[in-house]
């Protein structure tokens, strides 16, 4: 099973890079950051180098950005 690097970000700008075999769906709960558990609000697949640079993760090979709230 192959893994991909994903960046999970909350609405306060805190982010974590995870290695994952799956991508959660919009509405799924994730056990990260705080309680009550936040839900996935948006998924951006294959983000551009410019977007990754804006988030200061352009040195990593991020394949998806997941936002939660």
BELPE-V53801 format. One record per residue. N is the residue number from 1. RES is the residue in one small letter. PSI is psi in whole degrees, 0 to 359 (* if undefined). NEAR is the number of other ideal C-beta (glycine too) atoms within 12 Angstrom. Layout:
N,RES,PSI,NEAR / N,RES,PSI,NEAR
This chain:
1,x,129,7 / 2,x,150,9 / 3,x,159,15 / 4,x,154,22 / 5,x,129,26 / 6,x,145,34 / 7,x,121,36 / 8,x,124,36 / 9,x,140,34 / 10,x,176,24 / 11,x,350,16 / 12,x,3,12 / 13,x,1,15 / 14,x,136,18 / 15,x,155,26 / 16,x,138,23 / 17,x,130,26 / 18,x,148,25 / 19,x,128,19 / 20,x,147,23 / 21,x,345,13 / 22,x,158,18 / 23,x,127,25 / 24,x,159,26 / 25,x,159,14 / 26,x,130,17 / 27,x,339,15 / 28,x,145,19 / 29,x,144,19 / 30,x,142,31 / 31,x,72,16 / 32,x,154,28 / 33,x,303,23 / 34,x,173,15 / 35,x,146,9 / 36,x,152,12 / 37,x,134,17 / 38,x,158,25 / 39,x,150,24 / 40,x,128,27 / 41,x,332,22 / 42,x,149,22 / 43,x,128,27 / 44,x,113,23 / 45,x,146,16 / 46,x,60,17 / 47,x,150,27 / 48,x,160,14 / 49,x,324,15 / 50,x,315,9 / 51,x,317,19 / 52,x,324,24 / 53,x,320,14 / 54,x,330,16 / 55,x,4,24 / 56,x,34,15 / 57,x,25,24 / 58,x,346,16 / 59,x,345,12 / 60,x,154,23 / 61,x,73,18 / 62,x,129,32 / 63,x,345,25 / 64,x,146,31 / 65,x,127,33 / 66,x,125,37 / 67,x,144,29 / 68,x,153,33 / 69,x,*,24
